[in-house]
Amino acid sequence: MSIDTSSQAYGDLNLEDPVKGREPLVRGDHDFHYITETVCRVAETKIVKTPLVFWAALGGALTLLSMLLASIGYLIWEGTGIWGNNNPVGWGWPIVNFVFWVGIGHAGTLISAILYLFRQNWRTSINRYAEAMTIFAVICALVFPGIHVGRIWAVYWLFPLPNQMEMWPNFRSPLLWDVFAVSTYFTVSLLFWFTGLVPDFATLRDRATHPIAQKAYGALALGWRGSMRHWWHYEKAYQILACFSAPLVLSVHTVVSFDFAVSQLPGWHTTIFPPYFVAGAIFSGFAMVQTLAIPARKWLGLKHIITVHHIENMNKIILVTGSLVGYAYAMEFFIAWYSGNEYEGFAFINRAFGPYAWAYWTMISCNVITPQLFWSKKIRTSMTISFILSIFVNIGMWFERFVITVTSLANDFLVSSWEYFVPTPIDIAMFVGSFGLFFTLFLLFCRFWPVIAIAEVKAVMPQADPHWEGYAHGGNHE
Amino acid sequence: MAQIFTRRTNMIPVIAPVIVAIVGGMLTFVVWFWFSPKHTDVGYKPRQPIPYSHALHAGDMGMDCRYCHNNVERSAYAGVPPTNTCLNCHNLVKANSPKFRWLRQAKNEDGSINIDAESTPWKRIHKIADYAYFDHSAHVTRGVGCVSCHGRVDKMVEVKQVEPLSMGWCLDCHRNVKHYEDRGFDPALVVRPLDRVEVTDMTWGPDHPEFKNWSGKAANAYADKLDPPIVQCSGCHR
């Protein structure tokens, strides 16, 4: 059987592990220079030669982004009454969207920090993507609590700043812990992402021909020259930041879950929330990585670098975390019954069979059934099906937050205060618009920044092994 | 290959933190100093329609504050006196002074009250935002003297604001008066023995002859009985 190893389709082939050692992480007979060329090619395309499809995608994203900005402007002008939020559902879509986006922002750090510390070399092909996705998702997430305060000019009240009112946030409130958790996470993720980018920016700088590109990449490269000392500092910094970020993967969504779990509302006040939220966050984060990586590897011609092996590995993580989430759903129900608390019991019966049953079963079908399909290797390694299923997971995870937030609030202890929540068009415009913000940032990232960690991918190629007997078949070792 | 950046670029990491520290420090100072009610509100001294001198009336002549601000013990508002209160005396005293244009129109030629008269457009000096609840009577009847918030009005020819009236300034008393022990605060400074000292006595303070007897045990026992709204938002934002 002859396979054209230089063709992009080679990256899609499902190879068996060779008897000795693992299949290579980068497919094909390629040298270091190939990686540099493949990754830099996108960023180095002249502006006038940008493909039409990119302009179309960016135009679409910018349209949605302007819809978001217009809605925010209207919100600031008019007040939060333009949302569907009202008694008894005081936390509507803004919080749902916040938790949704923060959850998505978990995959990046998991890939870059935890997989790094566990020496999972396959992370190198996708970590840059995933970290970028994390940063952009957290930016989208931060928009919602920011505008949810209503009086945007008083948003600094979220932070414990000395002021003439001698007024402080409530330090006993998980909402304040959330401010710290998410802002810490954003800062550390940004530093981590940027640290990894520095050597690659230097590559782009050295290859750039246009003075503006030289200056821009040069400024971002922070004077990187690739000396031994630079690499020594770099590796140290990267490792320290990885150690910083690893616990954050677990802590951030734990604190987000406290927003609910610390309250006393049936359906929220449960100890399972922290692990359940963390699993859900990683689940949704990996699904979003798939949603972005599967088309991007094709359009940017990166199939040799992000191979079917990577997609399959991520599908396995989706399977694990999806099963954890499914287990949590079941356990919530069990405990609601086992506790003997009639309000808790009602909250869950009401979720599954009450007025929001449609949302609940959407969540169950997307989050519980979908990942189980990944037991099949055929499905795991199929790009099209993986992509479609990742979209289902995204939908399911949004509905999970909707179900948790809205059903518990809409039908609480007092029957007389029950009300069915209906979002307004502004709610919908803001949620859809947040995708505009996300994709605008992501498209610009894909276009101008190194989408693959060039230096790190090179380090996991066979050529990086000191005992590699490649090009000259061990000529120096005789 | 030519260098992209000049050698001087190397100074950026050295200079940038200094600039950030200086600019950040200046911004902090600007907001902390100039945005504070201590700067924006203290010292507000508008020109009043009648150059009424509190120093003359309340100080030199010793009139009680409550002669004019007569609702202060019963109402949230101390009250600004109607023109007629002025005319109780100024019917006879300096009745023809050119400064009394506003007073003269309150009265017809025959001495009867002119019901069409405009009230004197006094400019309000001490103003708390509408969303903050404040009640004069609650303070005055518990021994918080006029001087605590308004300063030595008996020495002011034209009244001006001397305290910031900010939320933090309110809380300063409200928090400390109940926790005087932990905070090293003497409740006697803000509450006086009403049976011995008039609430309008502007001289209350450590130099007052009654202060020694009150400060300490008696004042602390009195503070223990007080129940001001302390930390809850709805104490003042009702």
Interface residues (C-beta under 8 A of the other chain):
Chain A: N163 Q164 M165 E166 M167 R205 Q214 K215 G218 G223
Chain B: I4 F5 T9 N10 S36 P37 K38 P164 S166 M167 G168 W169 L171 D172
